[in-house]
Amino acid sequence: MTPTQSTPENTGAHDSAVPEAAEIQALPSFETLGLHEAILRAVKDTGYTTATPIQAQALPVAMAGQDVMGAAQTGTGKTAAFTLPILHRLMPFASASASPARHPVRALILTPTRELADQVYESVARYGKHTPLRSTVVFGGVDIAAQKVALRNGCEVLIATPGRLLDHLTQKTVNLSQVGILVLDEADRMLDMGFLPDLDRIIRSLPEGRQTLLFSATFSNDIRKLARTYMKHPVELEVAQRNATADTVTQIAYPAQGDEKRAAVVHLVKSRKLNQVIVFSNTKIGTARLARQLEKDGIRAESIHGDKTQAERMKALEAFKAGELEVLVATDVAARGLDVAGIPCVINYDLPYNAEDYVHRIGRTGRAGASGDAISLFAPNEEKLLIEIEKLTRQTMERGTLDLPRPEGARRSSHSAGESAAGATSRAPARFADNASTGIAAAANSRSSSRRPPSGRSKPPVDEFFLKPYEPSPTASTSRAQPSNPIKDKNKPAIGLLLGARKPPTSESNQS
């Protein structure tokens, strides 16, 4: 698809310094884009020679100082599309002085997640390694003291998450009065995460005469409203159909529910011998539980979600990048900014509630021109989410079926049950033949068999005494008919004798 640019009629963009789309149909090399020599040398060190479509469009406009709204699929080089122009424009201010005063914050890059902030920081450091420009990243979840020291030492490029940057602004450990370039990376995600009030406070603290760059894989109406509020005549760039997915990613959906989903993940990983797979779940609890279950199934897995500390999240990411983990189970916190080369497959264990998150999830595979697979598992109540994704991407996702192997325990149980049923059937004619001579005996045998305990359990002993009907004994009957009177009974002592009274005189003694 031919790259498109907004016209002055719909965005108010300046007529000058805006390259025509026809001029960038053939992708240029970085040497022809006019980058500073030190930055160009760093680009060559990475092995890149030709710009991607979004880079080819954005670099000339951003290097000219205009506001830019850039949209492209995930994995097409958006990060370099704004880091290279920033470094190029800051080179006139570069200083080798050790004084922090010579290194004020001149460019601010805001990202929604810690992982994305760290990735952008690595990109800035990689492309600026041959320059005296300094860069620093600040985000939550780690000790703020070390970040204060880095800010006091000075940096021209500051990468931050909104929440932690506000902490520094409140504590007055950062000065943004000389910021001339603002970048909102994945701004739609920041809005989804509720960062709009934070963004408003931060942007209002910046100088008005700045350049603003906004890059994302998706544009929504809220993003356009944000652009109209904080940007001046932005040039809108799109290198593909809006909200489209990368052509290098093969997408398929399988119906599954309950425990079938976990069995499907295990089957896919083991049958395809996948070494690095990202499995997306919607909840933190579900993410942690699935990782534990996969470990029990013999798969090396770890989870990453918002409740984990930054140290735990970074440790899991490093282990995943090093190939020590087969599966990384993640919430959408990892859908943006997780850049691991060569991920062959992503699995949507849960379909995202927001269809735009699907585009970012599957963008973790098929990056930099490589091929990848995106597999979605959906329960009957999730099919409506699948339809919403198809509406957004304007694609009909292929439906497939998984032939999941039955568990060994289930097969043995089923086999044993079949044997028991067959044995009972084969024994039934002989049993009834033995009792055919007498109908009463057959009925009695049937009743006794119905009371027979299950096979494998020993029958408890039964005392025959408790099976006999109650019959009163003759002694008990006689006793009930003629109750004895202990006072009048001469053969039994009187109650008074028991209490110590004298024995009454007998008739014989009275006569004497």
C-alpha positions in Angstrom: 0.0 0.0 0.0 1.3 3.4 -0.9 2.2 5.6 2.1 -0.3 8.3 2.7 0.0 11.8 4.2 -2.7 14.1 5.5 -3.5 17.1 3.5 -3.8 20.7 4.7 -7.6 20.4 4.4 -8.0 17.8 7.1 -5.1 18.5 9.4 -3.9 22.0 8.7 -0.3 20.8 7.9 2.1 23.3 6.4 2.6 23.1 2.7 6.4 23.4 3.0 8.8 20.8 4.3 6.3 18.0 3.7 7.6 15.4 1.2 5.2 14.0 -1.3 4.2 10.4 -1.1 5.5 9.7 -4.6 9.0 10.7 -3.4 9.2 7.9 -0.9 7.7 5.0 -2.8 11.2 3.6 -3.1 12.6 3.1 0.4 15.7 5.2 0.8 18.9 4.2 2.6 19.8 5.9 5.8 22.7 7.6 4.1 20.3 9.6 1.9 18.2 10.9 4.8 20.6 13.5 6.1 21.3 12.1 9.5 24.3 13.4 11.5 27.4 11.5 10.8 27.8 10.2 14.4 24.2 8.9 14.4 24.6 7.4 11.0 27.7 5.5 12.2 25.7 4.0 15.0 22.9 2.9 12.6 25.5 1.2 10.5 26.8 -0.6 13.5 23.4 -2.2 14.0 23.5 -3.6 10.5 20.5 -1.6 9.2 21.0 0.1 5.8 17.5 0.8 4.4 14.8 2.6 6.2 11.4 1.1 6.9 8.3 2.8 5.4 7.4 4.6 8.6 11.0 5.7 9.0 11.2 6.9 5.5 8.1 9.1 6.0 8.7 10.3 9.5 12.4 11.1 9.5 12.4 14.0 7.0 9.3 15.6 8.6 10.4 15.1 12.2 14.0 16.3 11.4 12.4 19.4 9.9 10.8 20.2 13.3 7.1 19.5 12.5 4.6 17.7 14.7 3.9 14.2 13.6 1.2 11.5 14.1 2.6 8.2 12.8 0.7 5.0 12.5 2.2 1.6 11.5 2.0 -2.0 12.5 4.0 -3.1 15.5 7.5 -4.3 14.7 8.0 -1.9 11.7 10.6 0.4 13.4 8.5 3.1 15.0 11.0 3.5 17.9 13.8 4.4 15.5 11.4 6.7 13.6 11.4 9.1 16.5 14.7 8.4 18.3 16.8 9.1 15.2 15.2 12.5 14.5 15.5 13.5 18.2 19.2 12.7 18.4 19.8 14.5 15.1 18.0 17.6 16.2 19.9 17.6 19.6 23.4 17.4 18.1 23.9 21.2 17.9 23.4 21.2 21.7 25.7 18.3 22.4 28.5 19.0 24.9 31.4 17.0 26.2 31.4 19.0 29.4 31.0 17.1 32.7 28.9 19.9 34.1 25.2 18.9 34.6 24.2 22.4 33.6 25.4 21.7 30.1 23.1 18.6 29.9 19.5 19.8 30.6 16.5 17.8 29.6 15.7 18.8 26.0 13.7 15.8 24.8 11.0 13.9 26.8 9.7 10.5 25.8 6.6 9.2 27.6 5.6 5.5 27.4 2.8 3.6 29.1 4.8 0.7 30.6 8.1 0.1 32.2 9.2 -2.5 29.7 8.5 -0.1 26.8 10.4 2.7 28.6 13.4 0.4 29.0 13.3 -0.6 25.4 13.2 3.0 24.2 16.1 3.8 26.5 18.1 1.0 25.0 17.4 2.3 21.5 18.4 5.9 22.4 21.6 4.6 24.0 22.4 2.4 21.0 21.9 5.2 18.3 23.6 7.9 20.4 26.6 5.9 21.6 29.0 7.9 19.3 27.7 11.3 20.6 28.2 13.1 23.9 24.4 13.2 24.4 23.2 11.7 27.7 20.0 9.7 28.3 18.2 8.5 31.4 15.1 6.3 32.0 12.8 6.6 35.0 9.9 4.4 35.9 8.1 3.0 39.0 8.7 -0.2 40.8 12.4 0.5 41.6 14.2 2.7 44.0 13.8 6.4 43.2 17.1 7.4 44.8 19.3 6.1 41.9 17.1 8.0 39.4 17.6 11.2 41.4 21.3 10.8 41.1 21.1 10.2 37.3 18.9 13.3 36.9 21.2 15.5 38.9 24.1 14.4 36.6 22.1 15.8 33.7 20.6 14.2 30.5 19.4 15.6 27.2 16.9 12.7 26.6 14.6 11.6 29.4 12.4 8.5 28.9 9.7 8.1 31.6 6.4 6.6 32.5 3.9 9.3 33.6 3.4 8.2 37.2 7.1 8.2 38.1 7.8 11.4 36.2 5.1 13.1 38.3 6.9 11.8 41.4 10.1 13.6 40.3 8.2 16.7 39.4 6.5 16.8 42.8 9.9 16.3 44.6 11.5 18.9 42.2 14.2 16.5 41.2 13.7 17.2 37.4 13.5 20.4 35.4 11.5 20.3 32.2 11.7 24.0 31.3 14.0 23.5 28.4 12.2 20.6 26.7 11.9 21.2 23.0 10.7 17.8 21.9 7.9 15.7 23.4 7.2 12.1 22.3 4.0 10.2 23.2 4.7 6.6 22.4 1.7 4.3 22.4 -0.5 7.1 23.5 -3.6 5.1 23.0 -2.4 2.6 25.6 -1.7 5.4 28.0 -5.3 6.6 27.6 -6.6 3.1 28.1 -4.6 2.8 31.4 -6.1 6.1 32.7 -3.0 8.3 32.3 -4.9 11.2 30.7 -4.9 13.4 33.9 -1.2 12.7 34.4 -0.4 13.5 30.8 -2.3 16.8 31.1 -0.3 17.8 34.2 3.0 16.9 32.5 2.3 18.5 29.2 1.1 21.7 30.8 4.5 22.0 32.6 6.4 22.0 29.2 7.2 25.0 27.1 4.6 25.8 24.5 7.0 26.2 21.6 7.9 22.5 21.4 7.7 19.8 18.8 5.3 16.9 19.6 5.6 13.4 18.0 2.9 10.8 18.5 3.5 7.2 17.4 1.2 4.2 17.7 0.1 1.1 16.0 -3.6 2.3 16.2 -5.4 5.6 16.1 -8.6 6.1 17.9 -11.0 9.0 18.2 -9.6 9.8 21.6 -6.1 9.9 20.2 -7.2 12.4 17.5 -8.8 14.5 20.2 -5.6 14.4 22.2 -3.6 15.4 19.1 -5.9 18.4 18.5 -5.4 19.5 22.1 -1.6 19.3 22.3 -0.3 19.3 18.8 0.1 22.1 16.3 -0.8 21.2 12.7 0.4 17.6 12.9 1.4 15.7 9.8 -0.5 12.4 9.9 1.4 9.5 8.4 0.1 6.0 7.8 2.0 3.3 6.0 -0.7 0.7 6.1 -4.4 0.3 6.6 -5.4 1.6 10.0 -5.4 -1.1 12.7 -4.1 -3.6 10.2 -2.0 -6.6 11.3 1.4 -7.5 9.8 1.3 -9.6 6.7 4.1 -11.7 8.1 1.8 -13.1 10.9 -0.4 -16.1 10.2 -3.5 -16.0 12.3 -5.8 -18.8 13.3 -8.4 -19.4 16.1 -9.3 -22.7 17.8 -12.4 -23.3 19.9 -11.5 -24.4 23.5 -12.8 -23.8 26.9 -11.9 -24.6 30.5 -9.0 -27.1 30.9 -9.0 -27.6 27.2 -7.2 -24.3 26.8 -4.3 -25.3 29.0 -4.1 -28.7 27.3 -4.1 -26.8 23.9 -1.1 -24.7 25.0 0.8 -27.7 26.2 0.0 -29.6 23.0 1.0 -26.7 20.7 4.3 -26.0 22.6 5.4 -29.7 22.7 4.1 -30.8 19.3 5.6 -27.8 17.4 8.7 -27.8 19.6 8.4 -24.1 20.3 11.2 -22.5 22.3 9.9 -19.0 22.9 6.2 -18.4 23.1 4.3 -15.5 24.7 0.9 -16.6 26.1 -1.5 -13.7 26.9 -4.0 -13.9 29.7 -6.5 -11.2 30.7 -6.0 -11.3 34.5 -3.1 -11.3 36.9 -4.4 -14.3 38.9 -5.0 -16.3 35.7 -1.6 -15.4 34.5 0.2 -16.7 37.6 -2.0 -19.8 37.8 -1.4 -20.8 34.2 2.4 -20.4 34.6 2.3 -22.8 37.6 0.2 -25.3 35.8 2.5 -25.3 32.7 5.4 -25.9 35.0 3.6 -29.0 36.4 3.0 -30.1 32.8 6.8 -30.1 32.2 7.1 -26.7 30.4 9.5 -24.1 31.6 7.3 -21.1 32.1 7.2 -17.9 34.1 4.6 -15.1 34.5 4.8 -11.4 34.2 2.0 -9.0 35.4 1.5 -5.8 37.2 1.6 -7.2 40.7 5.1 -8.4 40.3 8.0 -6.1 41.3 10.1 -4.5 38.6 13.0 -6.7 39.5 10.9 -9.8 39.1 9.6 -8.7 35.8 13.0 -7.8 34.5 14.4 -11.1 35.7 11.6 -13.0 33.9 12.2 -11.0 30.7 15.9 -11.6 30.7 15.4 -15.4 31.2 12.9 -15.4 28.3 15.2 -13.5 26.0 18.1 -15.8 27.0 16.0 -18.9 26.0 15.8 -20.2 29.5 12.0 -20.2 29.4 9.8 -21.8 26.8 6.7 -19.8 27.7 6.2 -16.4 29.1 2.7 -15.9 30.4 1.8 -12.2 30.4 -1.0 -9.8 30.8 -1.3 -6.9 28.3 1.5 -5.1 30.3 3.9 -7.0 27.9 1.8 -6.4 24.7 3.5 -3.1 24.2 7.3 -2.7 24.1 8.3 -6.3 24.5 10.9 -6.7 21.7 12.4 -10.1 21.6 14.0 -11.2 18.3 12.7 -14.4 16.7 9.6 -15.1 18.7 7.9 -17.7 16.5 4.5 -17.7 18.1 2.1 -15.9 20.4 -1.0 -17.5 21.9 -4.1 -15.7 23.1 -5.2 -17.8 26.0 -7.9 -15.2 26.6 -9.1 -12.9 23.9 -8.6 -9.3 24.9 -11.6 -7.2 25.8 -10.2 -4.4 23.7 -9.8 -5.4 20.1 -7.0 -3.0 19.6 -4.9 -4.9 22.2 -5.1 -7.9 19.8 -3.1 -5.9 17.2 -0.4 -5.2 19.7 -0.3 -8.7 21.1 0.3 -10.4 17.8 2.8 -7.7 17.0 5.3 -9.5 19.3 5.9 -12.0 16.5 6.6 -11.5 12.8 8.9 -8.6 13.6 11.4 -7.1 11.2 10.1 -9.1 8.2 10.3 -12.5 9.9 7.3 -14.8 9.9 5.3 -15.8 12.9 2.1 -17.4 14.1 -0.7 -15.9 16.2 -3.0 -18.5 17.7 -6.2 -17.6 19.6 -8.2 -19.9 21.8 -11.8 -18.9 22.3 -14.7 -20.2 24.4 -18.3 -19.9 23.2 -18.8 -16.8 25.3 -15.7 -15.2 23.7 -16.8 -15.5 20.1 -18.2 -12.0 20.2 -14.7 -10.7 21.1 -13.3 -12.6 18.1 -15.9 -10.9 15.9 -14.9 -7.5 17.2 -11.3 -8.2 16.4 -12.3 -9.2 12.8 -14.3 -5.9 12.5 -11.3 -3.9 13.6 -8.7 -5.6 11.4 -11.1 -6.0 8.5 -10.0 -9.6 8.3 -11.8 -12.9 8.7 -9.8 -15.1 11.0 -9.4 -18.7 10.0 -11.1 -21.2 12.4 -9.5 -24.5 13.0 -9.8 -27.6 15.3 -7.2 -29.1 17.6 -7.0 -32.8 18.0 -5.8 -32.8 21.6 -4.4 -36.1 23.0 -6.4 -37.6 25.8 -4.7 -37.8 29.2 -3.2 -41.2 30.0 -5.3 -41.4 33.2 -8.5 -40.9 31.3 -7.6 -43.6 28.8 -6.8 -46.1 31.5 -10.0 -45.2 33.4 -12.0 -45.6 30.2 -10.3 -48.9 29.4 -10.9 -50.3 32.8 -14.6 -49.2 32.7 -15.0 -51.0 29.4 -13.4 -54.2 30.8 -15.7 -54.1 33.8 -18.8 -53.6 31.7 -17.7 -56.4 29.3 -17.0 -58.8 32.2 -20.4 -58.1 33.8 -22.1 -58.8 30.5 -20.2 -62.1 30.0 -21.0 -63.2 33.5 -24.7 -62.3 33.5 -26.1 -65.4 31.5 -24.4 -67.9 33.8 -25.6 -66.2 36.9 -29.2 -66.1 35.8 -28.9 -69.7 34.5 -27.9 -71.0 37.9 -31.0 -69.4 39.4 -33.4 -70.1 36.7 -34.9 -73.1 38.5 -36.4 -71.0 41.1 -37.8 -67.5 40.5 -37.6 -66.6 44.2 -33.9 -67.5 44.3 -33.2 -65.4 41.2 -35.0 -62.4 42.7 -33.1 -62.9 46.0 -29.8 -63.1 44.1 -30.6 -59.9 42.2 -31.3 -58.1 45.4 -28.2 -59.3 47.0 -26.1 -58.3 44.0 -27.6 -54.8 44.1 -26.4 -54.5 47.7 -23.0 -55.8 46.8 -20.2 -53.3 47.5 -18.1 -52.0 44.6 -15.3 -54.1 43.3 -12.0 -53.7 45.0 -13.6 -53.0 48.4 -13.8 -55.8 51.1 -17.3 -56.4 52.5 -17.5 -55.5 56.2 -18.4 -58.3 58.6 -22.1 -58.4 59.7 -23.3 -59.7 63.0 -26.3 -61.9 62.4 -27.8 -60.9 65.8 -28.6 -57.4 64.4 -30.4 -58.9 61.4 -32.9 -61.0 63.5 -36.4 -59.5 64.3 -37.0 -58.3 67.9 -38.5 -61.1 70.1 -39.1 -60.3 73.8 -37.6 -62.9 76.2 -39.9 -64.8 78.6 -38.1 -63.4 81.6 -38.7 -59.9 80.4 -42.4 -60.7 79.8 -42.8 -62.1 83.4 -41.1 -59.1 84.9 -43.4 -56.7 83.1 -46.4 -58.7 84.2 -45.5 -59.0 87.9 -43.3 -56.1 89.0 -41.5 -56.7 92.2 -41.9 -54.5 95.3 -38.6 -54.2 97.2 -40.3 -53.1 100.3 -42.8 -55.9 100.5 -40.5 -58.6 99.2 -39.2 -60.6 102.2 -36.4 -62.1 100.3 -34.9 -58.6 99.6 -33.6 -56.2 102.3 -35.7 -53.1 102.9 -34.6 -49.7 102.1 -34.3 -48.8 105.7 -31.8 -51.6 106.4 -29.7 -50.2 103.6 -29.7 -46.9 105.4 -28.7 -48.4 108.8 -32.1 -49.0 110.5 -32.6 -52.0 112.8 -34.0 -55.2 111.5 -37.7 -55.4 112.6 -38.6 -58.3 114.9 -40.0 -61.4 113.3 -43.3 -63.0 114.4 -41.3 -65.7 116.2 -39.5 -63.2 118.5 -42.8 -61.4 119.3 -44.3 -64.7 120.4 -41.4 -65.3 122.7 
